[in-house]
Amino acid sequence: MLAILGILSIGFILVLIMSKKVSAIVALVLVPFVMGVIGGFGTELFQFMTEGIKTISATAVMFIFAILFFGILTDAGTFKPIIRWMLRRAGNDSARVAVATALLAMIVHLDGSGAVTFLVTIPSLLPIYDALGMKRSTLATIVALAAGTMNVLPWGGPTLRAASALGVPVMELFSPMLIPVLAGLLLVVLLAYRMGAKERSFIEFKDLPSATEERPSEWERPRLFFVNILLIIISISALLSGIAPPHIIFILAFSVALLINYPNLKIQAERINHHAKSALLMAGILFAAGCFTGILKGSGMIDAMAEATVAYIPNWIGSHLAVITGLVSMPASMLFDPDSFYFGILPLLGSTAAHFGVDAIEVGRAAICGQMTTGFPISPLTGSTYLLVGLTGIDLGDHQRKCFPYAFLVTVVILVVALIVGAISL
């Protein structure tokens, strides 16, 4: 009975989210609650939900303040001097321009927003690509690969969702993946160079368009560039060292960044309000996911589903479930949006793997190798994909055909390195 209710919960959530009938928050809260009532549970459902919320509260807080932190630094123009320097160094060499494109997209995607990354990088670089005669599809592919790989960061949506769905600290999930992700980023740079070199032009351009000549915003604080860069270095170093919990680090970092860049109270409120929408929307989904996982775990539905699934999975498959998840993770982005995959599919995969002696957290690490990380900029289920192809003026199908093999290659490399360093077991 519990297994059937659990399967129905996941099924209804997948249908409701992917068909866009209701918001993810509504589906994640009401569907498991109703199934719990049908299963004979009463007031204990409230306790299940509370425990689930407690489990992911630190992750949600970290996300809110990480978004606010990087948002404030972006407002202050912290990354603009770096962008200008890279583009000056690139000149009119197509290979250098391609590498600069990858690095620029990686830097901009520090805030975890695909839409922001595409809105900053594409308009800035498109005039240069057109002047050099480089393909716009190359620009779209490089930006997609860079943003997708950077999306594995601990404050990125997929990693946060995976940690929340499995009920584990986000840094416990991510830390062993640092070297594999760095390997993936290095591969993106190499692929960018290769793509740029293939388009190397021998035409001299005397008046190459500048991508950095724009009116400075009233929010920019160029004199605080080195202070803000130092603040980023200290924050990320503290995050990786484990000296304090991630949510505490970003609360402190955001507070310092806001005070230094905008000491005026009115301006502080304006900047917080400007970034609050994106921060709170994702936090709301995470808290709703806490209700979902809390009910499924507390009621025993997730264990019942796993036990039922084990009976139909051969042992040789179950013992390699993490690796299999990693291989299909990137193509899965074409079928599942992040909420339905991480909150609907991943908990079942994790519980099933545990029955075969595989740590559930390894399945989570395998999932973030590609599901809505390298896969999100080509998925038809994400709005930012359409923004990317719209800004570059290319066809979605053409973009997917060109980018898919590269994105899958990056996923495989991340997975292989994760196996080598022991983040995932074979």
Secondary structure, DSSP 8 states (H G I E B T S, - for coil): -HHHHHHHHHHHHHHHHHTTSS-HHHHHHHHHHHHHHHTT--THHHHHHHHHHHHHHHHHHHHHHHHHHHHHHHHTTTTHHHHHHHHHHHTT-HHHHHHHHHHHHHHHGGG--HHHHHHHHHHHHHHHHHHHT--HHHHHHHHHHHHHHHTTSTTSHHHHHHHHHHT--HHHHHGGGHHHHHHHHHHHHHHHHHHHHHT------SS---S------TT--GGGHHHHHHHHHHHHHHHHHTSS-HHHHHHHHHHHHHHHH--SHHHHHHHHHHHHHHHHHHHHHHHHHHHHHHHHHHHTHHHHHHHHHHTTS-HHHHTTHHHHHHHHHHHHTTT--HHHIIIIIHHHHHHHHHHTT--HHHHHHHHTTTTTTTTGGG-TT-HHHHHHHHHHT--HHHHHHHHHHHHHHHHHHHHHHHHHHTSS--
